[in-house]
Amino acid sequence: MNTTMRWTQVLLILAMGLAFALSMSAQVQTQTTTTTQTPTIETEVARGEVVFVEGNELVVKMEDGTLRHFSNVPESARATVDGKEIGIHDVKVGMKLEKTITTTTTPKTITTTKTVTGKVWHISPPTSVILTLEDGTNQQFKIPKNQKFNVDGQMLDAWGLKKGMKVSATKIVEEPITEVERQARLSGSMPPPPPAPAQDQPILVAVLTPPTAAAELPKTSSLVPLFGLLGFLSLAASLGLRGIRSVR
């Protein structure tokens, strides 16, 4: 019995809370609008060449000569190389990579408008006011700085409110925000193919030439002049010997 009563009380409290929340939402009207300004777009391009790849480890040499190490590249990472989508295990040394990052920055303004209508039940200027709403409930509201109230078409501040006045108040709050969206696209090109092997060069064949025979004397040469010279020398020697003997 006690358990049943406790559950009944809990349900009653929840129902009262829900009814109060619904009445609050019915009495205070809230409207939110978003205004979008012109976005700005920035593009950044980074280029490099793959100098090492093993498993999910990647090292790229950037255009400025620095080395960038990418550790544990996820399996889901994709790059478009020569029109074909590849993963980390398809990357080759010598491959040229290009990463394009597009950043879109969009300024926005969120405007929240709250409107309440009721009769002044109690006023504590300039900080708060208790209004009797259309459903007969009383609700206290904090009065924002410089808040104006519409009383029969006349705009009054908190000091001008009197008990029993039917008023409506509108609170407008503008909140500027900035949305930043980044998109990265990785593309590249395969390394150039290795140079084709050199075509067969012609083999130089050494031709051994047999030694040439001694040149023959010209056909005009003859031994006759030689015999004549020998005869002349013998005659001269004989005459010389005779002269020597005669002298003795």
C-alpha positions as CSV (number, residue, x, y, z in Angstrom):
1,M,0.0,0.0,0.0
2,N,2.8,2.4,0.9
3,T,4.6,1.6,-2.3
4,T,1.5,2.3,-4.3
5,M,1.0,5.6,-2.6
6,R,4.6,6.6,-3.2
7,W,4.4,5.8,-6.9
8,T,1.2,7.8,-7.1
9,Q,2.9,10.8,-5.5
10,V,5.8,10.5,-7.9
11,L,3.5,10.4,-10.9
12,L,1.5,13.3,-9.6
13,I,4.7,15.4,-9.2
14,L,5.9,14.5,-12.7
15,A,2.5,15.4,-14.2
16,M,2.5,18.7,-12.4
17,G,6.0,19.5,-13.5
18,L,5.1,18.6,-17.1
19,A,2.0,20.8,-17.0
20,F,4.0,23.7,-15.5
21,A,6.6,23.3,-18.3
22,L,3.9,23.2,-20.9
23,S,2.2,26.3,-19.5
24,M,5.5,28.1,-19.4
25,S,6.3,27.3,-23.0
26,A,2.8,28.4,-24.0
27,Q,3.1,31.7,-22.3
28,V,6.6,32.6,-23.4
29,Q,6.9,32.5,-27.1
30,T,10.4,31.8,-28.4
31,Q,11.5,32.2,-32.0
32,T,15.0,31.6,-33.4
33,T,16.3,32.6,-36.8
34,T,19.8,32.2,-38.3
35,T,21.2,34.7,-40.8
36,T,24.2,33.7,-42.9
37,Q,26.7,36.1,-44.2
38,T,29.0,35.7,-47.2
39,P,31.6,32.9,-46.6
40,T,35.3,33.2,-47.2
41,I,37.3,30.4,-48.9
42,E,41.0,29.8,-48.4
43,T,43.0,27.1,-50.3
44,E,46.3,25.7,-49.2
45,V,48.4,23.3,-51.3
46,A,51.3,21.2,-50.0
47,R,53.4,19.1,-52.3
48,G,56.0,16.5,-51.7
49,E,57.7,13.2,-52.8
50,V,57.5,9.9,-51.0
51,V,61.0,8.9,-49.9
52,F,60.0,6.1,-47.5
53,V,57.0,3.9,-47.0
54,E,56.7,0.7,-44.9
55,G,53.4,-0.6,-43.6
56,N,51.5,2.4,-42.3
57,E,54.6,4.6,-41.9
58,L,55.2,7.3,-44.5
59,V,57.9,9.9,-44.9
60,V,57.5,12.6,-47.5
61,K,60.0,15.2,-48.6
62,M,58.3,18.5,-49.0
63,E,59.1,21.2,-51.6
64,D,61.1,23.2,-49.1
65,G,63.3,20.2,-48.4
66,T,61.9,19.3,-45.0
67,L,60.9,15.7,-44.2
68,R,57.5,15.0,-42.8
69,H,56.8,11.7,-41.0
70,F,53.3,10.4,-41.0
71,S,52.9,7.7,-38.4
72,N,50.1,5.1,-38.4
73,V,48.4,6.3,-41.5
74,P,44.8,5.0,-41.2
75,E,43.6,2.3,-43.6
76,S,40.7,4.5,-44.6
77,A,43.0,7.2,-45.9
78,R,42.6,7.6,-49.7
79,A,44.5,9.4,-52.4
80,T,43.6,9.9,-56.1
81,V,46.7,9.0,-58.2
82,D,46.5,9.3,-61.9
83,G,42.7,9.1,-61.7
84,K,42.7,5.9,-59.5
85,E,41.9,5.8,-55.8
86,I,44.6,4.1,-53.7
87,G,45.3,3.4,-50.0
88,I,48.5,3.6,-47.9
89,H,49.6,0.1,-49.1
90,D,49.6,1.2,-52.7
91,V,52.0,4.1,-52.1
92,K,55.4,3.8,-53.8
93,V,58.7,5.5,-53.2
94,G,59.1,8.3,-55.7
95,M,55.4,9.0,-55.9
96,K,54.5,12.7,-56.1
97,L,51.7,13.7,-53.6
98,E,49.7,16.9,-53.4
99,K,47.4,17.8,-50.6
100,T,44.8,20.5,-51.1
101,I,43.1,21.9,-48.0
102,T,40.0,24.1,-48.6
103,T,38.8,26.1,-45.6
104,T,35.4,27.7,-45.7
105,T,34.6,30.2,-43.0
106,T,30.9,31.2,-42.7
107,P,29.8,34.0,-40.3
108,K,26.3,33.5,-38.9
109,T,24.1,35.4,-36.6
110,I,21.6,33.5,-34.4
111,T,18.7,35.8,-33.3
112,T,16.5,34.6,-30.5
113,T,13.3,36.4,-29.9
114,K,11.3,35.8,-26.7
115,T,7.8,37.4,-26.2
116,V,5.7,37.4,-23.0
117,T,2.3,38.9,-22.4
118,G,0.5,39.4,-19.0
119,K,-0.7,41.7,-16.2
120,V,1.7,43.3,-13.8
121,W,1.1,41.7,-10.4
122,H,4.2,43.0,-8.7
123,I,7.1,45.2,-9.9
124,S,10.6,45.5,-8.3
125,P,12.2,48.0,-10.7
126,P,14.6,47.8,-12.3
127,T,15.4,44.1,-11.7
128,S,12.3,42.0,-11.8
129,V,8.6,41.9,-12.5
130,I,5.9,39.3,-11.6
131,L,3.2,38.9,-14.3
132,T,-0.1,37.2,-14.2
133,L,-0.2,35.2,-17.4
134,E,-3.2,34.3,-19.5
135,D,-3.7,31.0,-17.7
136,G,-3.9,32.8,-14.4
137,T,-0.5,31.7,-13.1
138,N,2.0,34.2,-11.8
139,Q,5.6,34.1,-13.1
140,Q,8.6,36.2,-12.1
141,F,10.9,37.5,-14.9
142,K,14.2,39.2,-14.6
143,I,14.3,42.5,-16.4
144,P,17.2,42.9,-18.8
145,K,19.1,46.2,-18.9
146,N,17.3,48.8,-21.0
147,Q,14.3,46.5,-21.4
148,K,11.2,48.3,-22.7
149,F,7.5,47.2,-22.2
150,N,4.7,47.8,-24.6
151,V,1.7,49.2,-22.7
152,D,-1.2,50.0,-25.0
153,G,1.2,51.0,-27.7
154,Q,3.4,53.1,-25.4
155,M,6.9,51.9,-24.6
156,L,7.8,52.1,-20.9
157,D,10.7,51.0,-18.8
158,A,10.5,49.1,-15.5
159,W,9.9,52.4,-13.6
160,G,6.8,53.2,-15.6
161,L,5.0,49.9,-14.8
162,K,2.1,49.8,-12.4
163,K,0.2,46.9,-10.9
164,G,-2.7,45.8,-13.1
165,M,-1.1,47.1,-16.4
166,K,-1.4,44.7,-19.3
167,V,2.0,44.6,-20.8
168,S,3.9,42.7,-23.5
169,A,7.7,42.5,-23.6
170,T,10.0,41.2,-26.3
171,K,13.6,40.2,-25.7
172,I,15.9,39.9,-28.7
173,V,19.3,38.3,-28.3
174,E,21.8,38.2,-31.2
175,E,24.6,35.8,-31.0
176,P,27.3,35.9,-33.7
177,I,28.9,32.6,-34.5
178,T,31.4,31.3,-37.0
179,E,31.3,28.0,-38.8
180,V,34.5,26.6,-40.1
181,E,34.5,23.7,-42.6
182,R,37.7,22.1,-43.8
183,Q,38.0,19.7,-46.7
184,A,41.2,17.9,-47.6
185,R,41.9,16.2,-51.0
186,L,45.0,14.1,-51.6
187,S,46.1,13.5,-55.1
188,G,49.3,12.5,-56.8
189,S,51.1,10.8,-59.6
190,M,53.0,7.6,-59.9
191,P,56.8,7.7,-60.0
192,P,58.4,7.6,-63.5
193,P,59.1,4.1,-64.9
194,P,62.7,2.9,-64.6
195,P,64.8,3.6,-67.7
196,A,64.7,1.0,-70.3
197,P,67.7,-1.3,-70.6
198,A,70.2,-0.1,-73.2
199,Q,70.0,-1.9,-76.5
200,D,72.7,-4.4,-77.4
201,Q,75.8,-2.6,-78.6
202,P,77.6,-4.0,-81.7
203,I,80.6,-6.2,-80.6
204,L,84.0,-5.1,-81.9
205,V,85.7,-8.0,-83.5
206,A,89.5,-7.9,-83.5
207,V,90.9,-9.0,-86.8
208,L,94.4,-10.4,-86.5
209,T,96.5,-9.3,-89.5
210,P,99.5,-11.6,-90.3
211,P,102.9,-9.8,-90.3
212,T,103.7,-8.4,-93.7
213,A,106.8,-9.7,-95.5
214,A,109.8,-7.5,-95.9
215,A,109.4,-5.2,-98.7
216,E,111.1,-6.4,-101.8
217,L,113.6,-4.3,-103.5
218,P,112.4,-2.5,-106.5
219,K,112.8,-4.4,-109.7
220,T,115.2,-1.8,-111.0
221,S,117.8,-2.8,-108.3
222,S,120.7,-5.1,-109.5
223,L,123.9,-6.6,-108.1
224,V,126.0,-5.3,-111.1
225,P,126.9,-2.0,-109.5
226,L,128.0,-3.9,-106.3
227,F,130.3,-6.1,-108.3
228,G,131.8,-3.1,-110.0
229,L,132.4,-1.4,-106.7
230,L,134.2,-4.4,-105.4
231,G,136.4,-4.6,-108.5
232,F,137.3,-1.0,-108.2
233,L,138.3,-1.5,-104.6
234,S,140.5,-4.5,-105.4
235,L,142.3,-2.6,-108.2
236,A,143.0,0.3,-105.9
237,A,144.5,-2.0,-103.3
238,S,146.8,-3.7,-105.8
239,L,148.1,-0.4,-107.0
240,G,148.7,0.7,-103.5
241,L,150.8,-2.4,-102.7
242,R,153.0,-1.8,-105.7
243,G,153.7,1.7,-104.8
244,I,154.8,0.6,-101.3
245,R,157.3,-1.9,-102.8
246,S,158.8,0.5,-105.2
247,V,159.6,2.9,-102.4
248,R,161.5,0.3,-100.5
